[in-house]
Amino acid sequence: MTNILEVQGIHTFIGRYHILQGVDVSVPEGSITALLGRNGAGKTTTLKSVLGLRSVREGSILFDGKPVHGMRSFDIAALGIGFVPEHRAIFRDLSVEENLKIAERHKGDLANKRDFIFDLFPDLKKFLAMPGLSLSGGQQQMLAIARALIADNRLLLIDEPSEGLAPVIIEHMISVIRQLSKKSTVLLVEQNFLVASKLAEYYVIIEEGRSVKAGKMSDLVNDRAAIHQYLGAA
């Protein structure tokens, strides 16, 4: 299986703090891969390093076999990488439609994706003219994901999609991400191991800025000792 993303031994600093100290992540094309680890392990920094939002001092990042480390974030995204940040980060004073329109890379992107997006998220169509701040937490997460779908992205980076959502909304989000994976490869950060185990085919565990374990999620689910050691779950 071809890897659409290869992160190899990256070291990333935030100011004087050495956050990532040797992270390796392989993401097979057409898969859902989960980045796992405790709070502060470096999962979000790994996503931001891939997208060029954090500067990588050592190591390499290959997207579709080509190096992207050192490129500007805008140019990396233009290659076909979408990003759904944690805490949604929508434009709260803009309408749902304006939030979606901003995500266009080319004129007409939204028009081409309207049916697909509103089939996934009927609430967004219902509240199209409403400001983002009027949406519930779950609806804001839907909007954040929908924005990443406006352009044709081969890889979606999704940070904590279930955070702060009610169980019924989480189940809908799981269904949506599964559908998205039929069109795009997904690399997600997910603190909720149950959610990650339902979604992902592969996993990488990060601990204190280093990747320490990787493989098939089906194997990890049955490895209670590793789950307890690295994730703190019973």
RAZI-V269741 format. One record per residue. PSI is psi in radians with two decimals (none if undefined). OMEGA is omega in degrees with one decimal (NA if undefined). NEAR is the number of other ideal C-beta (glycine too) atoms within 10 Angstrom. Layout:
# RAZI-V269741
psi: [PSI | PSI]
omega: [OMEGA | OMEGA]
near: [NEAR | NEAR]
This chain:
# RAZI-V269741
psi: [2.37 | 2.37 | 2.14 | -0.44 | 2.31 | 1.94 | 2.13 | 1.84 | 0.74 | 2.53 | 2.17 | 2.34 | 2.57 | 1.85 | -2.22 | 0.01 | 2.21 | 1.59 | -0.96 | 2.25 | 0.64 | 1.34 | 2.27 | 2.27 | 2.18 | 2.25 | 1.85 | 2.41 | 2.39 | 0.14 | 2.99 | 2.14 | 2.35 | 2.33 | 2.11 | 2.78 | 2.92 | 2.93 | 2.34 | 0.13 | -0.45 | 0.25 | -0.87 | -0.68 | -0.59 | -0.81 | -0.79 | -0.53 | -0.70 | -0.72 | 0.02 | 0.19 | -0.28 | 2.40 | 2.24 | 2.14 | -0.54 | 2.77 | -3.04 | 2.72 | 2.09 | 2.22 | 2.10 | 0.65 | -0.02 | 2.42 | 2.36 | -0.19 | 2.39 | -0.20 | 2.80 | 2.59 | -0.73 | -0.71 | -0.60 | -0.83 | -0.67 | -0.31 | -0.27 | 0.67 | 2.10 | 2.63 | 2.21 | 1.77 | 2.82 | 2.81 | 0.34 | -0.90 | 0.73 | 2.92 | 1.79 | -0.48 | -0.16 | 2.70 | 2.88 | -0.79 | -0.70 | -0.67 | -0.73 | -0.68 | -0.64 | -0.48 | -0.06 | 2.38 | -0.56 | 2.58 | 2.27 | -0.10 | -0.79 | -0.76 | -0.65 | -0.42 | -0.01 | -0.89 | -0.76 | -0.82 | -0.74 | -0.36 | -0.68 | -0.71 | 1.37 | -0.54 | -0.60 | -0.63 | -0.67 | -0.63 | 0.52 | -0.65 | -0.02 | 2.58 | 2.66 | -0.57 | -0.29 | -0.14 | 2.67 | 2.97 | -0.73 | -0.69 | -0.61 | -0.66 | -0.69 | -0.77 | -0.71 | -0.73 | -0.73 | -0.66 | -0.61 | -0.18 | -0.15 | -0.84 | 2.86 | 1.67 | 2.32 | -0.41 | 2.28 | 2.21 | 2.04 | 2.12 | 1.99 | 1.06 | -0.42 | -0.03 | 2.18 | 0.17 | 2.61 | 2.67 | -0.70 | -0.60 | -0.63 | -0.75 | -0.69 | -0.71 | -0.69 | -0.79 | -0.72 | -0.80 | -0.62 | -0.73 | -0.69 | -0.59 | -0.21 | -0.33 | -0.54 | 2.60 | 2.51 | 2.27 | 2.06 | 2.59 | 2.25 | 2.07 | -0.49 | 1.84 | -0.61 | -0.76 | -0.81 | -0.71 | -0.48 | -0.49 | -0.84 | 2.53 | -0.52 | 2.82 | 2.74 | 2.26 | 2.28 | 2.31 | 2.14 | 0.81 | 0.15 | 2.47 | 2.23 | -0.29 | 2.49 | 2.76 | -2.71 | 2.40 | -0.59 | -0.54 | -0.69 | -0.67 | -0.58 | 0.03 | 1.37 | -0.59 | -0.76 | -0.72 | -0.79 | -0.74 | -0.80 | -0.46 | -0.25 | 0.05 | 2.69 | none]
omega: [-179.2 | 175.5 | 178.3 | 178.7 | 176.2 | 174.3 | -170.7 | 172.1 | -174.8 | 174.2 | -177.2 | 177.9 | 166.3 | -170.8 | 179.7 | -176.7 | -178.4 | -170.9 | 178.5 | -172.9 | 179.6 | -178.5 | 175.3 | 177.5 | 173.7 | -177.6 | 178.5 | 179.3 | 178.6 | -176.3 | 163.2 | 179.2 | -178.2 | 169.0 | -175.9 | 177.3 | -179.9 | 175.7 | 178.1 | -177.5 | -178.8 | -176.0 | 179.7 | 177.8 | 176.9 | 177.7 | -177.9 | 176.3 | 177.8 | -176.3 | 178.1 | 177.8 | 171.3 | -175.6 | 178.9 | -177.8 | 178.9 | 178.4 | -176.2 | 175.8 | -180.0 | 173.7 | -176.4 | 176.4 | -176.7 | -179.3 | 177.7 | 179.1 | -177.4 | 177.1 | 175.6 | -177.4 | -178.6 | -178.6 | 176.5 | 179.6 | -178.0 | 177.3 | 178.6 | 177.4 | 177.0 | -175.2 | 173.1 | -175.4 | 174.3 | -178.2 | 171.1 | 175.6 | 173.7 | 174.7 | -168.6 | -178.1 | 177.8 | 178.1 | 175.9 | -179.0 | 179.1 | 175.4 | -179.8 | -177.7 | -179.0 | -176.1 | 179.6 | 169.2 | 178.8 | 179.0 | 179.9 | 180.0 | -178.5 | 179.7 | -179.1 | -175.1 | -173.9 | -176.1 | -179.8 | -176.7 | -176.9 | 170.5 | 178.0 | -173.4 | -179.4 | -179.3 | -178.7 | 177.0 | -178.6 | -175.6 | -172.3 | -176.8 | -177.0 | 177.4 | -178.0 | -177.8 | -179.1 | -178.0 | 172.5 | 178.8 | 179.0 | 179.0 | 175.8 | 176.6 | 175.6 | 180.0 | 179.5 | 178.3 | -179.1 | 179.1 | -179.5 | -178.4 | -175.8 | 176.5 | 178.5 | -179.0 | 177.3 | -179.6 | 175.8 | 174.0 | -174.6 | -175.1 | 175.3 | -177.0 | -176.3 | -172.8 | 174.5 | -177.1 | 175.5 | -177.6 | -178.8 | 177.9 | 177.7 | 179.0 | 176.8 | -179.6 | 176.8 | 179.4 | -179.3 | -178.0 | 174.6 | 178.6 | 179.5 | -176.3 | 175.5 | -179.0 | -176.0 | 170.8 | -176.3 | 168.5 | -176.1 | 169.2 | -178.1 | -179.3 | -179.3 | -174.7 | 178.9 | 177.7 | -179.5 | -177.6 | 176.9 | -173.0 | -163.2 | 171.6 | -178.4 | -179.4 | 168.1 | 177.0 | 177.0 | 177.9 | 179.0 | 173.6 | 179.4 | 171.8 | -172.7 | -178.0 | 179.7 | 178.3 | 179.4 | -179.3 | 179.8 | 176.9 | -178.5 | -179.1 | -178.2 | -179.0 | -174.9 | -179.8 | 179.8 | 178.4 | -179.6 | -176.1 | -171.4 | -173.2 | 178.1 | 179.6 | -179.0 | NA]
near: [9 | 8 | 18 | 23 | 23 | 16 | 25 | 16 | 15 | 26 | 16 | 23 | 16 | 12 | 6 | 5 | 9 | 12 | 21 | 29 | 16 | 14 | 28 | 16 | 23 | 18 | 23 | 15 | 14 | 16 | 18 | 26 | 24 | 24 | 27 | 26 | 24 | 15 | 8 | 11 | 25 | 23 | 26 | 20 | 23 | 28 | 23 | 21 | 24 | 25 | 20 | 20 | 15 | 20 | 12 | 21 | 12 | 14 | 17 | 14 | 24 | 16 | 22 | 16 | 10 | 9 | 12 | 21 | 21 | 11 | 17 | 10 | 15 | 10 | 10 | 20 | 20 | 12 | 14 | 18 | 26 | 23 | 22 | 25 | 18 | 17 | 13 | 23 | 13 | 23 | 15 | 13 | 10 | 15 | 16 | 28 | 16 | 14 | 24 | 22 | 15 | 13 | 18 | 16 | 13 | 9 | 7 | 8 | 17 | 19 | 11 | 13 | 19 | 16 | 10 | 15 | 20 | 15 | 10 | 19 | 22 | 11 | 16 | 22 | 14 | 12 | 20 | 15 | 9 | 14 | 16 | 20 | 11 | 12 | 21 | 13 | 14 | 18 | 21 | 22 | 28 | 26 | 24 | 23 | 23 | 24 | 25 | 20 | 24 | 24 | 19 | 14 | 20 | 17 | 21 | 23 | 26 | 26 | 23 | 21 | 25 | 22 | 17 | 14 | 20 | 12 | 7 | 9 | 17 | 20 | 14 | 17 | 20 | 16 | 13 | 18 | 24 | 13 | 12 | 21 | 18 | 7 | 14 | 20 | 23 | 25 | 26 | 25 | 24 | 25 | 16 | 16 | 18 | 13 | 22 | 24 | 17 | 18 | 24 | 25 | 15 | 21 | 23 | 24 | 23 | 25 | 16 | 13 | 21 | 16 | 24 | 17 | 16 | 17 | 13 | 11 | 20 | 12 | 11 | 24 | 15 | 8 | 13 | 11 | 7 | 15 | 18 | 11 | 14 | 19 | 18 | 11 | 11 | 6]
